[in-house]
């Protein structure tokens, strides 16, 4: 059964490669992935000529990198002589972080074909591999284990309906059982894995919490933002999609005296202009020479997480798409965070909703009503503020716990 499963899985990977090959003609993202992979082997050749016994960290995209980053930097702090190789699957992660200077090399991960994996491992010769959160490339995992290379998973989240927990995929689950350690974010994930016979589990929390705490202490807000916001109430709409526009328009209409700062997930000029037209109210772009309106669009990458420091409220987008974006970034500043209904796959959002620290809204009126209740009751606002501060104090430290366990093998 295991042999058949791996045959079918490998065929699926091959089909994916064909899709990328032809899809690159129509999708800039697939084109970037295809072209990026073409340069991978030369990058690895250069890396392997200089470094041996590397610590290899793999992240799907930028969000996972933000979870892996605190551990990478902790490893380099404690073990500066250990070379670190960082790989990405997604062009969004690679493109933004390709100049990250805390690792020796950054590459695209080649597709998960057996011949690729044998070549990869023989060239890199890693001392360990760390996967971040969700990445399960089964042929790569199988080859690493065959070559007795230690594998770790950090910031893992597991659910009872994960496909590899079903009986047909039992050979995949058996591979997870051979990891050196699986560090999970929550007790439910640990319980699910233990109920399926895995004992190599450690519940340490989410490394992203350490990252957002670290970042919150180092932001330098541009002076023009300070001047623009002044003493006015600010609401930031972060990583929003066009599907979030009805929510935004309702808040703008209800609170015309607020500063409304909108940071679309896609900051391409065409998308920004589409957003401006959809919002249909006088506004400015951050790149404009002067700002004269209460609505400001952020048309660059990298500012958003720091801007939350100036906000009283935050609405995080994606909840009317596949799922919400990072709500920890605004929450670390102790401000109420609002998001759409598609949040159930995000542990922190579920916890925030259950404890009334974050708030799911179904429409614009929900958001308006929630903000109005905070505006009328300062005690209610301060309660959320203090509870969020307590949450971050209580839940920090996952990175240190993982790093301490890795010390013995680095």
CORPE-V612056 format. One record per residue. RES is the residue in one letter. PHI is phi in whole degrees, -180 to 180 (NA if undefined). PSI is psi in whole degrees, -180 to 180 (none if undefined). NEAR is the number of other C-alpha atoms within 10 Angstrom. Layout:
# CORPE-V612056
res=RES phi=PHI psi=PSI near=NEAR
res=RES phi=PHI psi=PSI near=NEAR
This chain:
# CORPE-V612056
res=X phi=NA psi=-41 near=10
res=X phi=-62 psi=-41 near=12
res=X phi=-61 psi=-46 near=9
res=X phi=-63 psi=-42 near=9
res=X phi=-61 psi=-44 near=15
res=X phi=-71 psi=-32 near=17
res=X phi=-63 psi=-48 near=12
res=X phi=-64 psi=-42 near=12
res=X phi=-62 psi=-45 near=17
res=X phi=-65 psi=-37 near=18
res=X phi=-62 psi=-40 near=13
res=X phi=-62 psi=-39 near=14
res=X phi=-65 psi=-41 near=17
res=X phi=-63 psi=-43 near=15
res=X phi=-60 psi=-40 near=12
res=X phi=-61 psi=-39 near=14
res=X phi=-64 psi=-40 near=17
res=X phi=-64 psi=-41 near=11
res=X phi=-62 psi=-42 near=12
res=X phi=-65 psi=-40 near=19
res=X phi=-60 psi=-47 near=15
res=X phi=-82 psi=-32 near=13
res=X phi=-67 psi=-23 near=16
res=X phi=-63 psi=-21 near=16
res=X phi=-72 psi=-21 near=10
res=X phi=-118 psi=-17 near=10
res=X phi=-124 psi=118 near=12
res=X phi=-58 psi=-35 near=12
res=X phi=-67 psi=-44 near=15
res=X phi=-68 psi=-34 near=19
res=X phi=-64 psi=-42 near=18
res=X phi=-64 psi=-40 near=18
res=X phi=-64 psi=-47 near=24
res=X phi=-61 psi=-49 near=20
res=X phi=-68 psi=-37 near=15
res=X phi=-63 psi=-41 near=19
res=X phi=-66 psi=-31 near=19
res=X phi=-60 psi=-30 near=13
res=X phi=-91 psi=-2 near=13
res=X phi=-62 psi=-45 near=17
res=X phi=-66 psi=-37 near=18
res=X phi=-67 psi=-39 near=12
res=X phi=-62 psi=-43 near=15
res=X phi=-68 psi=-37 near=18
res=X phi=-60 psi=-44 near=13
res=X phi=-65 psi=-41 near=12
res=X phi=-64 psi=-48 near=19
res=X phi=-68 psi=-24 near=17
res=X phi=-70 psi=-23 near=10
res=X phi=-108 psi=-30 near=10
res=X phi=-125 psi=146 near=16
res=X phi=-130 psi=159 near=16
res=X phi=54 psi=48 near=15
res=X phi=-76 psi=155 near=21
res=X phi=-92 psi=116 near=22
res=X phi=-102 psi=120 near=23
res=X phi=-113 psi=127 near=25
res=X phi=-118 psi=132 near=25
res=X phi=-127 psi=143 near=27
res=X phi=-66 psi=-52 near=23
res=X phi=-151 psi=-161 near=20
res=X phi=-66 psi=-40 near=20
res=X phi=-61 psi=-44 near=16
res=X phi=-68 psi=-35 near=22
res=X phi=-60 psi=-40 near=24
res=X phi=-62 psi=-25 near=19
res=X phi=-81 psi=-35 near=23
res=X phi=-81 psi=-25 near=26
res=X phi=-57 psi=-46 near=22
res=X phi=-58 psi=-36 near=21
res=X phi=-72 psi=-42 near=25
res=X phi=-55 psi=-47 near=22
res=X phi=-72 psi=-29 near=17
res=X phi=-70 psi=-41 near=16
res=X phi=-62 psi=-45 near=25
res=X phi=-68 psi=-28 near=15
res=X phi=-70 psi=-46 near=12
res=X phi=-81 psi=-30 near=13
res=X phi=-134 psi=70 near=12
res=X phi=-62 psi=-20 near=12
res=X phi=-87 psi=-7 near=11
res=X phi=-81 psi=118 near=19
res=X phi=-72 psi=140 near=23
res=X phi=-118 psi=127 near=25
res=X phi=-105 psi=128 near=23
res=X phi=-114 psi=128 near=28
res=X phi=-121 psi=150 near=24
res=X phi=-126 psi=153 near=25
res=X phi=-93 psi=-44 near=21
res=X phi=-88 psi=139 near=19
res=X phi=-61 psi=-31 near=24
res=X phi=-63 psi=-38 near=17
res=X phi=-71 psi=-48 near=20
res=X phi=-64 psi=-47 near=25
res=X phi=-61 psi=-42 near=16
res=X phi=-75 psi=-34 near=13
res=X phi=-107 psi=11 near=16
res=X phi=-63 psi=-21 near=17
res=X phi=-104 psi=13 near=11
res=X phi=-59 psi=124 near=12
res=X phi=-100 psi=11 near=9
res=X phi=-95 psi=1 near=17
res=X phi=-127 psi=163 near=18
res=X phi=-82 psi=-29 near=15
res=X phi=-156 psi=145 near=19
res=X phi=-126 psi=130 near=24
res=X phi=-137 psi=164 near=21
res=X phi=-82 psi=142 near=28
res=X phi=-79 psi=124 near=22
res=X phi=-63 psi=163 near=21
res=X phi=-63 psi=154 near=19
res=X phi=-83 psi=60 near=21
res=X phi=-99 psi=144 near=19
res=X phi=-53 psi=-41 near=15
res=X phi=-65 psi=-34 near=11
res=X phi=-66 psi=-43 near=15
res=X phi=-67 psi=-40 near=20
res=X phi=-61 psi=-43 near=15
res=X phi=-67 psi=-45 near=12
res=X phi=-56 psi=-52 near=19
res=X phi=-69 psi=-38 near=15
res=X phi=-66 psi=-31 near=11
res=X phi=-81 psi=-45 near=17
res=X phi=-77 psi=-41 near=20
res=X phi=48 psi=58 near=19
res=X phi=-71 psi=152 near=23
res=X phi=-83 psi=-26 near=18
res=X phi=-160 psi=160 near=20
res=X phi=-128 psi=133 near=23
res=X phi=-118 psi=116 near=22
res=X phi=-95 psi=143 near=24
res=X phi=-108 psi=117 near=25
res=X phi=70 psi=-77 near=25
res=X phi=-117 psi=-7 near=15
res=X phi=-74 psi=115 near=15
res=X phi=-129 psi=88 near=17
res=X phi=-99 psi=101 near=15
res=X phi=-69 psi=-36 near=20
res=X phi=-66 psi=-40 near=22
res=X phi=-64 psi=-46 near=20
res=X phi=-60 psi=-45 near=21
res=X phi=-61 psi=-43 near=18
res=X phi=-69 psi=-40 near=15
res=X phi=-60 psi=-44 near=21
res=X phi=-67 psi=-38 near=16
res=X phi=-62 psi=-31 near=9
res=X phi=-96 psi=14 near=12
res=X phi=59 psi=37 near=12
res=X phi=-96 psi=131 near=18
res=X phi=-68 psi=134 near=17
res=X phi=-121 psi=137 near=20
res=X phi=-127 psi=150 near=21
res=X phi=-121 psi=132 near=23
res=X phi=-118 psi=154 near=28
res=X phi=54 psi=36 near=25
res=X phi=-71 psi=146 near=23
res=X phi=-133 psi=127 near=22
res=X phi=-126 psi=147 near=20
res=X phi=-129 psi=157 near=14
res=X phi=-62 psi=-23 near=15
res=X phi=-98 psi=12 near=9
res=X phi=-59 psi=134 near=8
res=X phi=-60 psi=-35 near=13
res=X phi=-75 psi=-2 near=16
res=X phi=-91 psi=-7 near=19
res=X phi=-81 psi=154 near=13
res=X phi=-59 psi=-37 near=10
res=X phi=-62 psi=-30 near=13
res=X phi=-99 psi=21 near=15
res=X phi=-54 psi=-37 near=16
res=X phi=-60 psi=-33 near=18
res=X phi=-69 psi=-43 near=23
res=X phi=-61 psi=-36 near=20
res=X phi=-63 psi=-33 near=15
res=X phi=-66 psi=-41 near=14
res=X phi=-61 psi=-33 near=22
res=X phi=-66 psi=-15 near=18
res=X phi=-99 psi=0 near=19
res=X phi=-60 psi=150 near=20
res=X phi=-63 psi=-43 near=17
res=X phi=-163 psi=141 near=21
res=X phi=-113 psi=112 near=28
res=X phi=-94 psi=117 near=26
res=X phi=-108 psi=162 near=25
res=X phi=-82 psi=-29 near=23
res=X phi=-144 psi=160 near=18
res=X phi=-65 psi=-32 near=14
res=X phi=-63 psi=-43 near=15
res=X phi=-61 psi=-43 near=20
res=X phi=-61 psi=-43 near=23
res=X phi=-65 psi=-41 near=18
res=X phi=-61 psi=-47 near=17
res=X phi=-67 psi=-41 near=22
res=X phi=-65 psi=-35 near=13
res=X phi=-68 psi=-17 near=11
res=X phi=-103 psi=17 near=15
res=X phi=91 psi=6 near=12
res=X phi=-92 psi=135 near=18
res=X phi=-121 psi=-1 near=15
res=X phi=-90 psi=49 near=17
res=X phi=-115 psi=141 near=20
res=X phi=-140 psi=124 near=19
res=X phi=-93 psi=109 near=20
res=X phi=-122 psi=-12 near=23
res=X phi=104 psi=-169 near=24
res=X phi=-106 psi=121 near=26
res=X phi=-65 psi=-19 near=27
res=X phi=-62 psi=-30 near=25
res=X phi=-62 psi=-43 near=25
res=X phi=-62 psi=-39 near=23
res=X phi=-67 psi=-46 near=20
res=X phi=-70 psi=-32 near=23
res=X phi=-64 psi=-45 near=17
res=X phi=-59 psi=-46 near=12
res=X phi=-68 psi=-36 near=14
res=X phi=-63 psi=-21 near=17
res=X phi=-91 psi=-4 near=9
res=X phi=-126 psi=9 near=9
res=X phi=-76 psi=139 near=13
res=X phi=-116 psi=103 near=11
res=X phi=-75 psi=131 near=14
res=X phi=-57 psi=143 near=11
res=X phi=-61 psi=-34 near=9
res=X phi=-67 psi=-28 near=12
res=X phi=-70 psi=-44 near=12
res=X phi=-57 psi=-46 near=12
res=X phi=-66 psi=-39 near=9
res=X phi=-65 psi=-42 near=15
res=X phi=-76 psi=-41 near=18
res=X phi=54 psi=-133 near=12
res=X phi=-99 psi=12 near=10
res=X phi=-80 psi=158 near=13
res=X phi=-75 psi=132 near=15
res=X phi=-117 psi=132 near=22
res=X phi=-120 psi=131 near=25
res=X phi=-110 psi=132 near=27
res=X phi=-104 psi=102 near=30
res=X phi=-101 psi=138 near=27
res=X phi=52 psi=47 near=21
res=X phi=-91 psi=155 near=26
res=X phi=-113 psi=170 near=20
res=X phi=-61 psi=-28 near=21
res=X phi=-68 psi=-14 near=14
res=X phi=-90 psi=-7 near=23
res=X phi=-58 psi=-43 near=18
res=X phi=-57 psi=-36 near=14
res=X phi=-64 psi=-47 near=23
res=X phi=-62 psi=-45 near=24
res=X phi=-62 psi=-38 near=16
res=X phi=-64 psi=-43 near=17
res=X phi=-68 psi=-40 near=21
res=X phi=-61 psi=-43 near=20
res=X phi=-67 psi=-37 near=11
res=X phi=-79 psi=-28 near=17
res=X phi=-129 psi=67 near=16
res=X phi=-66 psi=-18 near=11
res=X phi=-87 psi=-6 near=12
res=X phi=-78 psi=162 near=17
res=X phi=-91 psi=126 near=22
res=X phi=-111 psi=108 near=25
res=X phi=-106 psi=120 near=26
res=X phi=-113 psi=123 near=25
res=X phi=-119 psi=94 near=27
res=X phi=-63 psi=150 near=24
res=X phi=-63 psi=-40 near=23
res=X phi=-104 psi=114 near=16
res=X phi=-100 psi=18 near=17
res=X phi=-63 psi=150 near=13
res=X phi=-58 psi=-41 near=11
res=X phi=-63 psi=-41 near=9
res=X phi=-71 psi=-40 near=16
res=X phi=-59 psi=-46 near=21
res=X phi=-66 psi=-35 near=15
res=X phi=-65 psi=-40 near=13
res=X phi=-62 psi=-47 near=20
res=X phi=-58 psi=-43 near=19
res=X phi=-67 psi=-40 near=12
res=X phi=-69 psi=-39 near=13
res=X phi=-67 psi=-36 near=18
res=X phi=58 psi=46 near=10
res=X phi=-142 psi=152 near=14
res=X phi=-55 psi=131 near=12
res=X phi=-152 psi=171 near=18
res=X phi=-127 psi=159 near=19
res=X phi=-98 psi=148 near=20
res=X phi=-57 psi=-34 near=18
res=X phi=-78 psi=-5 near=12
res=X phi=-69 psi=156 near=10
res=X phi=-69 psi=-38 near=7
res=X phi=-133 psi=147 near=10
res=X phi=-116 psi=120 near=15
res=X phi=-123 psi=3 near=10
res=X phi=-121 psi=160 near=14
res=X phi=-77 psi=-2 near=19
res=X phi=-115 psi=126 near=20
res=X phi=-127 psi=126 near=23
res=X phi=-97 psi=130 near=23
res=X phi=-88 psi=114 near=22
res=X phi=-112 psi=41 near=22
res=X phi=-146 psi=169 near=17
res=X phi=-105 psi=139 near=14
res=X phi=112 psi=-14 near=10
res=X phi=-91 psi=-28 near=15
res=X phi=-54 psi=-52 near=21
res=X phi=-60 psi=-32 near=19
res=X phi=-77 psi=-30 near=20
res=X phi=-64 psi=-28 near=23
res=X phi=-58 psi=-24 near=26
res=X phi=-62 psi=-26 near=22
res=X phi=-91 psi=-3 near=21
res=X phi=-95 psi=154 near=23
res=X phi=-99 psi=-28 near=20
res=X phi=-138 psi=155 near=21
res=X phi=-138 psi=138 near=24
res=X phi=-117 psi=123 near=27
res=X phi=-105 psi=129 near=25
res=X phi=-81 psi=178 near=28
res=X phi=100 psi=-13 near=24
res=X phi=-73 psi=-7 near=23
res=X phi=-112 psi=14 near=18
res=X phi=-117 psi=-137 near=16
res=X phi=-78 psi=-20 near=10
res=X phi=164 psi=158 near=17
res=X phi=-71 psi=158 near=22
res=X phi=-88 psi=-166 near=20
res=X phi=-70 psi=110 near=20
res=X phi=-91 psi=-10 near=23
res=X phi=-70 psi=-31 near=21
res=X phi=-60 psi=-47 near=26
res=X phi=-76 psi=-35 near=28
res=X phi=-63 psi=-29 near=25
res=X phi=-63 psi=-21 near=21
res=X phi=-90 psi=6 near=21
res=X phi=77 psi=25 near=27
res=X phi=-107 psi=146 near=25
res=X phi=-60 psi=136 near=26
res=X phi=-118 psi=133 near=27
res=X phi=-116 psi=151 near=25
res=X phi=-158 psi=163 near=31
res=X phi=-74 psi=-179 near=23
res=X phi=-74 psi=-18 near=17
res=X phi=-89 psi=78 near=18
res=X phi=-131 psi=0 near=21
res=X phi=-70 psi=-16 near=14
res=X phi=-90 psi=7 near=14
res=X phi=-119 psi=109 near=15
res=X phi=-54 psi=-46 near=14
res=X phi=-66 psi=-35 near=19
res=X phi=-68 psi=-42 near=25
res=X phi=-62 psi=-45 near=17
res=X phi=-65 psi=-44 near=13
res=X phi=-61 psi=-43 near=19
res=X phi=-63 psi=-44 near=18
res=X phi=-66 psi=-32 near=11
res=X phi=-103 psi=11 near=12
res=X phi=57 psi=42 near=15
res=X phi=-107 psi=-22 near=25
res=X phi=-138 psi=159 near=24
res=X phi=-140 psi=121 near=22
res=X phi=-81 psi=135 near=22
res=X phi=-123 psi=142 near=20
res=X phi=-94 psi=-21 near=15
res=X phi=-160 psi=179 near=16
res=X phi=-64 psi=-35 near=18
res=X phi=-66 psi=-35 near=15
res=X phi=-58 psi=-45 near=17
res=X phi=-65 psi=-45 near=22
res=X phi=-60 psi=-45 near=19
res=X phi=-63 psi=-42 near=14
res=X phi=-65 psi=-47 near=15
res=X phi=-64 psi=-41 near=21
res=X phi=-59 psi=-39 near=13
res=X phi=-66 psi=-36 near=12
res=X phi=-70 psi=-38 near=16
res=X phi=-65 psi=-30 near=12
res=X phi=-86 psi=-18 near=10
res=X phi=-134 psi=93 near=11
res=X phi=-66 psi=-29 near=10
res=X phi=-65 psi=-40 near=11
res=X phi=-62 psi=-42 near=12
res=X phi=-63 psi=-46 near=19
res=X phi=-65 psi=-32 near=15
res=X phi=-62 psi=-46 near=13
res=X phi=-62 psi=-44 near=21
res=X phi=-57 psi=-49 near=18
res=X phi=-70 psi=-36 near=13
res=X phi=-68 psi=-35 near=15
res=X phi=-67 psi=-41 near=22
res=X phi=-59 psi=-42 near=15
res=X phi=-65 psi=-39 near=12
res=X phi=-59 psi=-47 near=16
res=X phi=-70 psi=-35 near=19
res=X phi=-65 psi=-42 near=14
res=X phi=-72 psi=-34 near=9
res=X phi=-104 psi=6 near=14
res=X phi=-78 psi=164 near=19
res=X phi=108 psi=0 near=16
res=X phi=-61 psi=-40 near=23
res=X phi=-61 psi=-44 near=27
res=X phi=-65 psi=-38 near=17
res=X phi=-64 psi=-43 near=16
res=X phi=-68 psi=-46 near=22
res=X phi=-60 psi=-38 near=18
res=X phi=-62 psi=-38 near=12
res=X phi=-75 psi=-30 near=11
res=X phi=-78 psi=-19 near=14
res=X phi=-52 psi=-40 near=11
res=X phi=-67 psi=-22 near=7
res=X phi=-113 psi=1 near=8
res=X phi=-93 psi=none near=16
